[in-house]
Amino acid sequence: MKTQNTKLMRLPAVIERTGFSRSWIYELINQKQFPQPIKIGSRAVAFIEGEIDEWIEMLISKSRSETI
């Protein structure tokens, strides 16, 4: 079992890590195809870094398995 990094990432860091735009990230969230954010305040959300990293790894794995 992997130990998940529980560091919180705000949206600008997620945008930088994924290369996706804010609107595309929220579109993927609405489609349940991206890790769900957690509320950290009345108007603030964050993402769990380990979930973002696992999601990126899953995309890479899926992409590579489709090209073989």
PQR file of N, CA, C, O and H, with PARSE charges and radii, in Angstrom:
ATOM      1  N   MET A   1       0.830  -1.179   0.000 -0.4000 1.5000
ATOM      2  CA  MET A   1       0.000   0.000   0.000 -0.0000 2.0000
ATOM      3  C   MET A   1       0.874   1.241   0.000  0.5500 1.7000
ATOM      4  O   MET A   1       1.801   1.346   0.803 -0.5500 1.4000
ATOM      5  N   LYS A   2       0.590   2.184  -0.893 -0.4000 1.5000
ATOM      6  CA  LYS A   2       1.346   3.411  -0.972 -0.0000 2.0000
ATOM      7  C   LYS A   2       0.995   4.342   0.177  0.5500 1.7000
ATOM      8  O   LYS A   2      -0.155   4.424   0.610 -0.5500 1.4000
ATOM      9  H   LYS A   2      -0.163   2.098  -1.546  0.4000 1.0000
ATOM     10  N   THR A   3       2.010   5.036   0.657 -0.4000 1.5000
ATOM     11  CA  THR A   3       1.755   6.084   1.634 -0.0000 2.0000
ATOM     12  C   THR A   3       1.423   7.341   0.849  0.5500 1.7000
ATOM     13  O   THR A   3       2.222   7.798   0.031 -0.5500 1.4000
ATOM     14  H   THR A   3       2.944   4.970   0.306  0.4000 1.0000
ATOM     15  N   GLN A   4       0.252   7.897   1.095 -0.4000 1.5000
ATOM     16  CA  GLN A   4      -0.207   9.042   0.333 -0.0000 2.0000
ATOM     17  C   GLN A   4       0.283  10.334   0.977  0.5500 1.7000
ATOM     18  O   GLN A   4       0.201  10.517   2.192 -0.5500 1.4000
ATOM     19  H   GLN A   4      -0.397   7.526   1.760  0.4000 1.0000
ATOM     20  N   ASN A   5       0.796  11.225   0.130 -0.4000 1.5000
ATOM     21  CA  ASN A   5       1.203  12.539   0.593 -0.0000 2.0000
ATOM     22  C   ASN A   5      -0.062  13.339   0.872  0.5500 1.7000
ATOM     23  O   ASN A   5      -0.885  13.531  -0.023 -0.5500 1.4000
ATOM     24  H   ASN A   5       0.863  11.077  -0.857  0.4000 1.0000
ATOM     25  N   THR A   6      -0.222  13.805   2.105 -0.4000 1.5000
ATOM     26  CA  THR A   6      -1.441  14.516   2.473 -0.0000 2.0000
ATOM     27  C   THR A   6      -1.271  16.030   2.470  0.5500 1.7000
ATOM     28  O   THR A   6      -2.111  16.749   3.012 -0.5500 1.4000
ATOM     29  H   THR A   6       0.446  13.650   2.832  0.4000 1.0000
ATOM     30  N   LYS A   7      -0.203  16.513   1.872 -0.4000 1.5000
ATOM     31  CA  LYS A   7      -0.006  17.956   1.763 -0.0000 2.0000
ATOM     32  C   LYS A   7      -1.142  18.547   0.924  0.5500 1.7000
ATOM     33  O   LYS A   7      -1.554  17.968  -0.082 -0.5500 1.4000
ATOM     34  H   LYS A   7       0.480  15.929   1.432  0.4000 1.0000
ATOM     35  N   LEU A   8      -1.638  19.707   1.354 -0.4000 1.5000
ATOM     36  CA  LEU A   8      -2.712  20.365   0.614 -0.0000 2.0000
ATOM     37  C   LEU A   8      -2.133  21.290  -0.444  0.5500 1.7000
ATOM     38  O   LEU A   8      -1.148  21.993  -0.218 -0.5500 1.4000
ATOM     39  H   LEU A   8      -1.303  20.177   2.171  0.4000 1.0000
ATOM     40  N   MET A   9      -2.776  21.266  -1.605 -0.4000 1.5000
ATOM     41  CA  MET A   9      -2.369  22.121  -2.721 -0.0000 2.0000
ATOM     42  C   MET A   9      -3.527  23.036  -3.079  0.5500 1.7000
ATOM     43  O   MET A   9      -4.668  22.586  -3.181 -0.5500 1.4000
ATOM     44  H   MET A   9      -3.576  20.695  -1.789  0.4000 1.0000
ATOM     45  N   ARG A  10      -3.244  24.294  -3.266 -0.4000 1.5000
ATOM     46  CA  ARG A  10      -4.264  25.221  -3.727 -0.0000 2.0000
ATOM     47  C   ARG A  10      -4.320  25.138  -5.258  0.5500 1.7000
ATOM     48  O   ARG A  10      -3.421  24.582  -5.889 -0.5500 1.4000
ATOM     49  H   ARG A  10      -2.317  24.659  -3.183  0.4000 1.0000
ATOM     50  N   LEU A  11      -5.369  25.687  -5.836 -0.4000 1.5000
ATOM     51  CA  LEU A  11      -5.609  25.557  -7.273 -0.0000 2.0000
ATOM     52  C   LEU A  11      -4.437  26.027  -8.144  0.5500 1.7000
ATOM     53  O   LEU A  11      -4.106  25.331  -9.104 -0.5500 1.4000
ATOM     54  H   LEU A  11      -6.099  26.138  -5.323  0.4000 1.0000
ATOM     55  N   PRO A  12      -3.787  27.172  -7.862 -0.5600 1.5000
ATOM     56  CA  PRO A  12      -2.657  27.559  -8.725  0.2800 2.0000
ATOM     57  C   PRO A  12      -1.556  26.498  -8.802  0.5500 1.7000
ATOM     58  O   PRO A  12      -0.950  26.309  -9.857 -0.5500 1.4000
ATOM     59  N   ALA A  13      -1.298  25.811  -7.693 -0.4000 1.5000
ATOM     60  CA  ALA A  13      -0.288  24.743  -7.696 -0.0000 2.0000
ATOM     61  C   ALA A  13      -0.763  23.544  -8.510  0.5500 1.7000
ATOM     62  O   ALA A  13       0.040  22.896  -9.181 -0.5500 1.4000
ATOM     63  H   ALA A  13      -1.790  25.964  -6.836  0.4000 1.0000
ATOM     64  N   VAL A  14      -2.064  23.243  -8.459 -0.4000 1.5000
ATOM     65  CA  VAL A  14      -2.626  22.139  -9.246 -0.0000 2.0000
ATOM     66  C   VAL A  14      -2.556  22.477 -10.734  0.5500 1.7000
ATOM     67  O   VAL A  14      -2.228  21.621 -11.555 -0.5500 1.4000
ATOM     68  H   VAL A  14      -2.717  23.770  -7.914  0.4000 1.0000
ATOM     69  N   ILE A  15      -2.861  23.707 -11.071 -0.4000 1.5000
ATOM     70  CA  ILE A  15      -2.769  24.155 -12.468 -0.0000 2.0000
ATOM     71  C   ILE A  15      -1.336  24.003 -12.963  0.5500 1.7000
ATOM     72  O   ILE A  15      -1.106  23.514 -14.069 -0.5500 1.4000
ATOM     73  H   ILE A  15      -3.127  24.403 -10.404  0.4000 1.0000
ATOM     74  N   GLU A  16      -0.371  24.422 -12.144 -0.4000 1.5000
ATOM     75  CA  GLU A  16       1.035  24.302 -12.525 -0.0000 2.0000
ATOM     76  C   GLU A  16       1.443  22.840 -12.658  0.5500 1.7000
ATOM     77  O   GLU A  16       2.155  22.483 -13.597 -0.5500 1.4000
ATOM     78  H   GLU A  16      -0.558  24.819 -11.246  0.4000 1.0000
ATOM     79  N   ARG A  17       1.006  21.994 -11.738 -0.4000 1.5000
ATOM     80  CA  ARG A  17       1.392  20.575 -11.749 -0.0000 2.0000
ATOM     81  C   ARG A  17       0.806  19.843 -12.950  0.5500 1.7000
ATOM     82  O   ARG A  17       1.482  19.016 -13.561 -0.5500 1.4000
ATOM     83  H   ARG A  17       0.427  22.284 -10.976  0.4000 1.0000
ATOM     84  N   THR A  18      -0.457  20.142 -13.296 -0.4000 1.5000
ATOM     85  CA  THR A  18      -1.126  19.412 -14.372 -0.0000 2.0000
ATOM     86  C   THR A  18      -0.963  20.060 -15.742  0.5500 1.7000
ATOM     87  O   THR A  18      -0.999  19.374 -16.764 -0.5500 1.4000
ATOM     88  H   THR A  18      -1.007  20.814 -12.799  0.4000 1.0000
ATOM     89  N   GLY A  19      -0.785  21.363 -15.766 -0.4000 1.5000
ATOM     90  CA  GLY A  19      -0.743  22.078 -17.037 -0.0000 2.0000
ATOM     91  C   GLY A  19      -2.132  22.374 -17.587  0.5500 1.7000
ATOM     92  O   GLY A  19      -2.264  22.885 -18.700 -0.5500 1.4000
ATOM     93  H   GLY A  19      -0.755  21.921 -14.936  0.4000 1.0000
ATOM     94  N   PHE A  20      -3.157  22.060 -16.822 -0.4000 1.5000
ATOM     95  CA  PHE A  20      -4.538  22.303 -17.245 -0.0000 2.0000
ATOM     96  C   PHE A  20      -5.017  23.661 -16.756  0.5500 1.7000
ATOM     97  O   PHE A  20      -4.513  24.195 -15.769 -0.5500 1.4000
ATOM     98  H   PHE A  20      -3.050  21.645 -15.919  0.4000 1.0000
ATOM     99  N   SER A  21      -5.991  24.204 -17.456 -0.4000 1.5000
ATOM    100  CA  SER A  21      -6.574  25.481 -17.043 -0.0000 2.0000
ATOM    101  C   SER A  21      -7.542  25.268 -15.883  0.5500 1.7000
ATOM    102  O   SER A  21      -7.992  24.152 -15.624 -0.5500 1.4000
ATOM    103  H   SER A  21      -6.401  23.770 -18.258  0.4000 1.0000
ATOM    104  N   ARG A  22      -7.847  26.355 -15.197 -0.4000 1.5000
ATOM    105  CA  ARG A  22      -8.800  26.325 -14.080 -0.0000 2.0000
ATOM    106  C   ARG A  22     -10.147  25.770 -14.538  0.5500 1.7000
ATOM    107  O   ARG A  22     -10.737  24.915 -13.877 -0.5500 1.4000
ATOM    108  H   ARG A  22      -7.481  27.262 -15.407  0.4000 1.0000
ATOM    109  N   SER A  23     -10.628  26.273 -15.685 -0.4000 1.5000
ATOM    110  CA  SER A  23     -11.946  25.837 -16.159 -0.0000 2.0000
ATOM    111  C   SER A  23     -11.949  24.358 -16.532  0.5500 1.7000
ATOM    112  O   SER A  23     -12.942  23.671 -16.295 -0.5500 1.4000
ATOM    113  H   SER A  23     -10.149  26.968 -16.221  0.4000 1.0000
ATOM    114  N   TRP A  24     -10.862  23.854 -17.109 -0.4000 1.5000
ATOM    115  CA  TRP A  24     -10.815  22.443 -17.481 -0.0000 2.0000
ATOM    116  C   TRP A  24     -10.746  21.555 -16.232  0.5500 1.7000
ATOM    117  O   TRP A  24     -11.367  20.493 -16.192 -0.5500 1.4000
ATOM    118  H   TRP A  24     -10.055  24.412 -17.301  0.4000 1.0000
ATOM    119  N   ILE A  25     -10.002  21.984 -15.226 -0.4000 1.5000
ATOM    120  CA  ILE A  25      -9.950  21.222 -13.980 -0.0000 2.0000
ATOM    121  C   ILE A  25     -11.347  21.124 -13.374  0.5500 1.7000
ATOM    122  O   ILE A  25     -11.763  20.045 -12.953 -0.5500 1.4000
ATOM    123  H   ILE A  25      -9.498  22.847 -15.259  0.4000 1.0000
ATOM    124  N   TYR A  26     -12.073  22.235 -13.326 -0.4000 1.5000
ATOM    125  CA  TYR A  26     -13.424  22.201 -12.754 -0.0000 2.0000
ATOM    126  C   TYR A  26     -14.395  21.397 -13.621  0.5500 1.7000
ATOM    127  O   TYR A  26     -15.327  20.786 -13.099 -0.5500 1.4000
ATOM    128  H   TYR A  26     -11.735  23.112 -13.668  0.4000 1.0000
ATOM    129  N   GLU A  27     -14.187  21.391 -14.922 -0.4000 1.5000
ATOM    130  CA  GLU A  27     -15.009  20.548 -15.799 -0.0000 2.0000
ATOM    131  C   GLU A  27     -14.762  19.072 -15.467  0.5500 1.7000
ATOM    132  O   GLU A  27     -15.709  18.293 -15.365 -0.5500 1.4000
ATOM    133  H   GLU A  27     -13.429  21.887 -15.346  0.4000 1.0000
ATOM    134  N   LEU A  28     -13.501  18.690 -15.300 -0.4000 1.5000
ATOM    135  CA  LEU A  28     -13.174  17.309 -14.943 -0.0000 2.0000
ATOM    136  C   LEU A  28     -13.726  16.944 -13.569  0.5500 1.7000
ATOM    137  O   LEU A  28     -14.185  15.820 -13.364 -0.5500 1.4000
ATOM    138  H   LEU A  28     -12.731  19.323 -15.383  0.4000 1.0000
ATOM    139  N   ILE A  29     -13.683  17.888 -12.624 -0.4000 1.5000
ATOM    140  CA  ILE A  29     -14.253  17.648 -11.295 -0.0000 2.0000
ATOM    141  C   ILE A  29     -15.752  17.383 -11.415  0.5500 1.7000
ATOM    142  O   ILE A  29     -16.272  16.450 -10.803 -0.5500 1.4000
ATOM    143  H   ILE A  29     -13.310  18.801 -12.790  0.4000 1.0000
ATOM    144  N   ASN A  30     -16.440  18.202 -12.202 -0.4000 1.5000
ATOM    145  CA  ASN A  30     -17.890  18.019 -12.383 -0.0000 2.0000
ATOM    146  C   ASN A  30     -18.218  16.682 -13.024  0.5500 1.7000
ATOM    147  O   ASN A  30     -19.275  16.110 -12.757 -0.5500 1.4000
ATOM    148  H   ASN A  30     -16.017  18.960 -12.699  0.4000 1.0000
ATOM    149  N   GLN A  31     -17.322  16.173 -13.871 -0.4000 1.5000
ATOM    150  CA  GLN A  31     -17.517  14.879 -14.526 -0.0000 2.0000
ATOM    151  C   GLN A  31     -17.005  13.719 -13.668  0.5500 1.7000
ATOM    152  O   GLN A  31     -17.022  12.569 -14.106 -0.5500 1.4000
ATOM    153  H   GLN A  31     -16.463  16.637 -14.088  0.4000 1.0000
ATOM    154  N   LYS A  32     -16.551  14.019 -12.451 -0.4000 1.5000
ATOM    155  CA  LYS A  32     -16.003  13.008 -11.528 -0.0000 2.0000
ATOM    156  C   LYS A  32     -14.784  12.307 -12.123  0.5500 1.7000
ATOM    157  O   LYS A  32     -14.556  11.124 -11.872 -0.5500 1.4000
ATOM    158  H   LYS A  32     -16.537  14.954 -12.096  0.4000 1.0000
ATOM    159  N   GLN A  33     -13.996  13.053 -12.923 -0.4000 1.5000
ATOM    160  CA  GLN A  33     -12.803  12.494 -13.544 -0.0000 2.0000
ATOM    161  C   GLN A  33     -11.519  13.114 -12.998  0.5500 1.7000
ATOM    162  O   GLN A  33     -10.450  12.955 -13.587 -0.5500 1.4000
ATOM    163  H   GLN A  33     -14.182  14.014 -13.127  0.4000 1.0000
ATOM    164  N   PHE A  34     -11.625  13.817 -11.877 -0.4000 1.5000
ATOM    165  CA  PHE A  34     -10.480  14.485 -11.263 -0.0000 2.0000
ATOM    166  C   PHE A  34     -10.669  14.399  -9.754  0.5500 1.7000
ATOM    167  O   PHE A  34     -11.803  14.392  -9.277 -0.5500 1.4000
ATOM    168  H   PHE A  34     -12.494  13.946 -11.399  0.4000 1.0000
ATOM    169  N   PRO A  35      -9.579  14.334  -8.996 -0.5600 1.5000
ATOM    170  CA  PRO A  35      -9.730  14.284  -7.535  0.2800 2.0000
ATOM    171  C   PRO A  35     -10.576  15.453  -7.019  0.5500 1.7000
ATOM    172  O   PRO A  35     -10.398  16.599  -7.433 -0.5500 1.4000
ATOM    173  N   GLN A  36     -11.476  15.142  -6.130 -0.4000 1.5000
ATOM    174  CA  GLN A  36     -12.381  16.151  -5.586 -0.0000 2.0000
ATOM    175  C   GLN A  36     -11.641  17.058  -4.606  0.5500 1.7000
ATOM    176  O   GLN A  36     -10.832  16.580  -3.811 -0.5500 1.4000
ATOM    177  H   GLN A  36     -11.620  14.211  -5.794  0.4000 1.0000
ATOM    178  N   PRO A  37     -11.910  18.358  -4.657 -0.5600 1.5000
ATOM    179  CA  PRO A  37     -11.297  19.276  -3.697  0.2800 2.0000
ATOM    180  C   PRO A  37     -11.935  19.130  -2.320  0.5500 1.7000
ATOM    181  O   PRO A  37     -13.034  18.592  -2.178 -0.5500 1.4000
ATOM    182  N   ILE A  38     -11.228  19.616  -1.321 -0.4000 1.5000
ATOM    183  CA  ILE A  38     -11.784  19.661   0.028 -0.0000 2.0000
ATOM    184  C   ILE A  38     -11.920  21.126   0.442  0.5500 1.7000
ATOM    185  O   ILE A  38     -11.102  21.967   0.069 -0.5500 1.4000
ATOM    186  H   ILE A  38     -10.336  20.053  -1.436  0.4000 1.0000
ATOM    187  N   LYS A  39     -12.955  21.415   1.210 -0.4000 1.5000
ATOM    188  CA  LYS A  39     -13.155  22.783   1.698 -0.0000 2.0000
ATOM    189  C   LYS A  39     -12.197  23.049   2.849  0.5500 1.7000
ATOM    190  O   LYS A  39     -12.100  22.263   3.791 -0.5500 1.4000
ATOM    191  H   LYS A  39     -13.619  20.732   1.513  0.4000 1.0000
ATOM    192  N   ILE A  40     -11.493  24.173   2.756 -0.4000 1.5000
ATOM    193  CA  ILE A  40     -10.588  24.560   3.839 -0.0000 2.0000
ATOM    194  C   ILE A  40     -11.001  25.897   4.444  0.5500 1.7000
ATOM    195  O   ILE A  40     -10.332  26.419   5.336 -0.5500 1.4000
ATOM    196  H   ILE A  40     -11.572  24.812   1.990  0.4000 1.0000
ATOM    197  N   GLY A  41     -12.090  26.436   3.960 -0.4000 1.5000
ATOM    198  CA  GLY A  41     -12.619  27.692   4.465 -0.0000 2.0000
ATOM    199  C   GLY A  41     -13.958  27.960   3.820  0.5500 1.7000
ATOM    200  O   GLY A  41     -14.442  27.156   3.023 -0.5500 1.4000
ATOM    201  H   GLY A  41     -12.633  26.011   3.236  0.4000 1.0000
ATOM    202  N   SER A  42     -14.553  29.074   4.156 -0.4000 1.5000
ATOM    203  CA  SER A  42     -15.881  29.365   3.611 -0.0000 2.0000
ATOM    204  C   SER A  42     -15.850  29.576   2.094  0.5500 1.7000
ATOM    205  O   SER A  42     -16.834  29.291   1.410 -0.5500 1.4000
ATOM    206  H   SER A  42     -14.159  29.727   4.803  0.4000 1.0000
ATOM    207  N   ARG A  43     -14.732  30.070   1.567 -0.4000 1.5000
ATOM    208  CA  ARG A  43     -14.629  30.301   0.124 -0.0000 2.0000
ATOM    209  C   ARG A  43     -13.346  29.728  -0.458  0.5500 1.7000
ATOM    210  O   ARG A  43     -12.891  30.166  -1.515 -0.5500 1.4000
ATOM    211  H   ARG A  43     -13.933  30.302   2.122  0.4000 1.0000
ATOM    212  N   ALA A  44     -12.764  28.757   0.221 -0.4000 1.5000
ATOM    213  CA  ALA A  44     -11.478  28.222  -0.224 -0.0000 2.0000
ATOM    214  C   ALA A  44     -11.516  26.700  -0.280  0.5500 1.7000
ATOM    215  O   ALA A  44     -12.107  26.038   0.573 -0.5500 1.4000
ATOM    216  H   ALA A  44     -13.134  28.401   1.080  0.4000 1.0000
ATOM    217  N   VAL A  45     -10.867  26.170  -1.308 -0.4000 1.5000
ATOM    218  CA  VAL A  45     -10.720  24.726  -1.435 -0.0000 2.0000
ATOM    219  C   VAL A  45      -9.246  24.402  -1.672  0.5500 1.7000
ATOM    220  O   VAL A  45      -8.454  25.262  -2.058 -0.5500 1.4000
ATOM    221  H   VAL A  45     -10.386  26.708  -2.001  0.4000 1.0000
ATOM    222  N   ALA A  46      -8.911  23.160  -1.434 -0.4000 1.5000
ATOM    223  CA  ALA A  46      -7.564  22.670  -1.690 -0.0000 2.0000
ATOM    224  C   ALA A  46      -7.680  21.230  -2.181  0.5500 1.7000
ATOM    225  O   ALA A  46      -8.731  20.600  -2.071 -0.5500 1.4000
ATOM    226  H   ALA A  46      -9.555  22.462  -1.120  0.4000 1.0000
ATOM    227  N   PHE A  47      -6.595  20.738  -2.713 -0.4000 1.5000
ATOM    228  CA  PHE A  47      -6.531  19.375  -3.219 -0.0000 2.0000
ATOM    229  C   PHE A  47      -5.443  18.643  -2.448  0.5500 1.7000
ATOM    230  O   PHE A  47      -4.469  19.251  -2.005 -0.5500 1.4000
ATOM    231  H   PHE A  47      -5.741  21.250  -2.802  0.4000 1.0000
ATOM    232  N   ILE A  48      -5.612  17.344  -2.290 -0.4000 1.5000
ATOM    233  CA  ILE A  48      -4.607  16.527  -1.610 -0.0000 2.0000
ATOM    234  C   ILE A  48      -3.535  16.150  -2.634  0.5500 1.7000
ATOM    235  O   ILE A  48      -3.823  15.535  -3.661 -0.5500 1.4000
ATOM    236  H   ILE A  48      -6.404  16.850  -2.650  0.4000 1.0000
ATOM    237  N   GLU A  49      -2.308  16.529  -2.331 -0.4000 1.5000
ATOM    238  CA  GLU A  49      -1.211  16.357  -3.279 -0.0000 2.0000
ATOM    239  C   GLU A  49      -1.060  14.902  -3.735  0.5500 1.7000
ATOM    240  O   GLU A  49      -0.842  14.643  -4.918 -0.5500 1.4000
ATOM    241  H   GLU A  49      -2.075  17.029  -1.497  0.4000 1.0000
ATOM    242  N   GLY A  50      -1.174  13.960  -2.807 -0.4000 1.5000
ATOM    243  CA  GLY A  50      -1.036  12.545  -3.164 -0.0000 2.0000
ATOM    244  C   GLY A  50      -2.097  12.095  -4.160  0.5500 1.7000
ATOM    245  O   GLY A  50      -1.814  11.289  -5.046 -0.5500 1.4000
ATOM    246  H   GLY A  50      -1.351  14.170  -1.845  0.4000 1.0000
ATOM    247  N   GLU A  51      -3.324  12.614  -4.020 -0.4000 1.5000
ATOM    248  CA  GLU A  51      -4.393  12.258  -4.964 -0.0000 2.0000
ATOM    249  C   GLU A  51      -4.112  12.830  -6.354  0.5500 1.7000
ATOM    250  O   GLU A  51      -4.390  12.184  -7.364 -0.5500 1.4000
ATOM    251  H   GLU A  51      -3.553  13.269  -3.300  0.4000 1.0000
ATOM    252  N   ILE A  52      -3.566  14.032  -6.399 -0.4000 1.5000
ATOM    253  CA  ILE A  52      -3.212  14.636  -7.688 -0.0000 2.0000
ATOM    254  C   ILE A  52      -2.100  13.822  -8.345  0.5500 1.7000
ATOM    255  O   ILE A  52      -2.166  13.528  -9.539 -0.5500 1.4000
ATOM    256  H   ILE A  52      -3.340  14.557  -5.579  0.4000 1.0000
ATOM    257  N   ASP A  53      -1.079  13.459  -7.571 -0.4000 1.5000
ATOM    258  CA  ASP A  53       0.028  12.665  -8.109 -0.0000 2.0000
ATOM    259  C   ASP A  53      -0.458  11.308  -8.618  0.5500 1.7000
ATOM    260  O   ASP A  53      -0.040  10.865  -9.688 -0.5500 1.4000
ATOM    261  H   ASP A  53      -1.025  13.698  -6.601  0.4000 1.0000
ATOM    262  N   GLU A  54      -1.340  10.643  -7.860 -0.4000 1.5000
ATOM    263  CA  GLU A  54      -1.878   9.351  -8.297 -0.0000 2.0000
ATOM    264  C   GLU A  54      -2.702   9.509  -9.575  0.5500 1.7000
ATOM    265  O   GLU A  54      -2.643   8.657 -10.461 -0.5500 1.4000
ATOM    266  H   GLU A  54      -1.680  11.003  -6.991  0.4000 1.0000
ATOM    267  N   TRP A  55      -3.468  10.596  -9.671 -0.4000 1.5000
ATOM    268  CA  TRP A  55      -4.282  10.848 -10.857 -0.0000 2.0000
ATOM    269  C   TRP A  55      -3.381  11.038 -12.087  0.5500 1.7000
ATOM    270  O   TRP A  55      -3.677  10.517 -13.163 -0.5500 1.4000
ATOM    271  H   TRP A  55      -3.515  11.288  -8.951  0.4000 1.0000
ATOM    272  N   ILE A  56      -2.286  11.784 -11.923 -0.4000 1.5000
ATOM    273  CA  ILE A  56      -1.347  11.989 -13.031 -0.0000 2.0000
ATOM    274  C   ILE A  56      -0.721  10.652 -13.443  0.5500 1.7000
ATOM    275  O   ILE A  56      -0.616  10.357 -14.633 -0.5500 1.4000
ATOM    276  H   ILE A  56      -2.046  12.207 -11.049  0.4000 1.0000
ATOM    277  N   GLU A  57      -0.309   9.850 -12.466 -0.4000 1.5000
ATOM    278  CA  GLU A  57       0.262   8.533 -12.763 -0.0000 2.0000
ATOM    279  C   GLU A  57      -0.741   7.652 -13.506  0.5500 1.7000
ATOM    280  O   GLU A  57      -0.369   6.919 -14.422 -0.5500 1.4000
ATOM    281  H   GLU A  57      -0.395  10.090 -11.499  0.4000 1.0000
ATOM    282  N   MET A  58      -2.022   7.726 -13.107 -0.4000 1.5000
ATOM    283  CA  MET A  58      -3.065   6.944 -13.770 -0.0000 2.0000
ATOM    284  C   MET A  58      -3.222   7.390 -15.224  0.5500 1.7000
ATOM    285  O   MET A  58      -3.380   6.556 -16.116 -0.5500 1.4000
ATOM    286  H   MET A  58      -2.325   8.321 -12.363  0.4000 1.0000
ATOM    287  N   LEU A  59      -3.179   8.696 -15.462 -0.4000 1.5000
ATOM    288  CA  LEU A  59      -3.276   9.203 -16.839 -0.0000 2.0000
ATOM    289  C   LEU A  59      -2.117   8.707 -17.694  0.5500 1.7000
ATOM    290  O   LEU A  59      -2.310   8.287 -18.835 -0.5500 1.4000
ATOM    291  H   LEU A  59      -3.050   9.374 -14.738  0.4000 1.0000
ATOM    292  N   ILE A  60      -0.927   8.757 -17.140 -0.4000 1.5000
ATOM    293  CA  ILE A  60       0.257   8.292 -17.867 -0.0000 2.0000
ATOM    294  C   ILE A  60       0.126   6.807 -18.176  0.5500 1.7000
ATOM    295  O   ILE A  60       0.351   6.383 -19.309 -0.5500 1.4000
ATOM    296  H   ILE A  60      -0.770   9.098 -16.213  0.4000 1.0000
ATOM    297  N   SER A  61      -0.234   6.023 -17.179 -0.4000 1.5000
ATOM    298  CA  SER A  61      -0.383   4.580 -17.359 -0.0000 2.0000
ATOM    299  C   SER A  61      -1.443   4.256 -18.401  0.5500 1.7000
ATOM    300  O   SER A  61      -1.232   3.414 -19.274 -0.5500 1.4000
ATOM    301  H   SER A  61      -0.417   6.368 -16.258  0.4000 1.0000
ATOM    302  N   LYS A  62      -2.582   4.930 -18.304 -0.4000 1.5000
ATOM    303  CA  LYS A  62      -3.672   4.704 -19.261 -0.0000 2.0000
ATOM    304  C   LYS A  62      -3.242   5.075 -20.674  0.5500 1.7000
ATOM    305  O   LYS A  62      -3.534   4.350 -21.625 -0.5500 1.4000
ATOM    306  H   LYS A  62      -2.754   5.614 -17.595  0.4000 1.0000
ATOM    307  N   SER A  63      -2.561   6.183 -20.813 -0.4000 1.5000
ATOM    308  CA  SER A  63      -2.105   6.642 -22.123 -0.0000 2.0000
ATOM    309  C   SER A  63      -1.126   5.651 -22.740  0.5500 1.7000
ATOM    310  O   SER A  63      -1.200   5.354 -23.932 -0.5500 1.4000
ATOM    311  H   SER A  63      -2.324   6.773 -20.041  0.4000 1.0000
ATOM    312  N   ARG A  64      -0.224   5.149 -21.934 -0.4000 1.5000
ATOM    313  CA  ARG A  64       0.782   4.214 -22.447 -0.0000 2.0000
ATOM    314  C   ARG A  64       0.178   2.863 -22.788  0.5500 1.7000
ATOM    315  O   ARG A  64       0.618   2.216 -23.738 -0.5500 1.4000
ATOM    316  H   ARG A  64      -0.164   5.391 -20.965  0.4000 1.0000
ATOM    317  N   SER A  65      -0.818   2.426 -22.037 -0.4000 1.5000
ATOM    318  CA  SER A  65      -1.426   1.134 -22.334 -0.0000 2.0000
ATOM    319  C   SER A  65      -2.286   1.209 -23.595  0.5500 1.7000
ATOM    320  O   SER A  65      -2.466   0.194 -24.269 -0.5500 1.4000
ATOM    321  H   SER A  65      -1.176   2.952 -21.265  0.4000 1.0000
ATOM    322  N   GLU A  66      -2.813   2.372 -23.926 -0.4000 1.5000
ATOM    323  CA  GLU A  66      -3.618   2.529 -25.140 -0.0000 2.0000
ATOM    324  C   GLU A  66      -2.760   2.572 -26.392  0.5500 1.7000
ATOM    325  O   GLU A  66      -3.244   2.256 -27.479 -0.5500 1.4000
ATOM    326  H   GLU A  66      -2.666   3.196 -23.379  0.4000 1.0000
ATOM    327  N   THR A  67      -1.482   2.962 -26.261 -0.4000 1.5000
ATOM    328  CA  THR A  67      -0.623   3.082 -27.431 -0.0000 2.0000
ATOM    329  C   THR A  67       0.096   1.795 -27.765  0.5500 1.7000
ATOM    330  O   THR A  67       0.747   1.705 -28.805 -0.5500 1.4000
ATOM    331  H   THR A  67      -1.089   3.219 -25.378  0.4000 1.0000
ATOM    332  N   ILE A  68      -0.009   0.789 -26.900 -0.4000 1.5000
ATOM    333  CA  ILE A  68       0.688  -0.489 -27.139 -0.0000 2.0000
ATOM    334  C   ILE A  68      -0.180  -1.412 -27.948  0.5500 1.7000
ATOM    335  O   ILE A  68       0.227  -2.533 -28.252 -0.5500 1.4000
ATOM    336  H   ILE A  68      -0.538   0.862 -26.055  0.4000 1.0000
TER
END
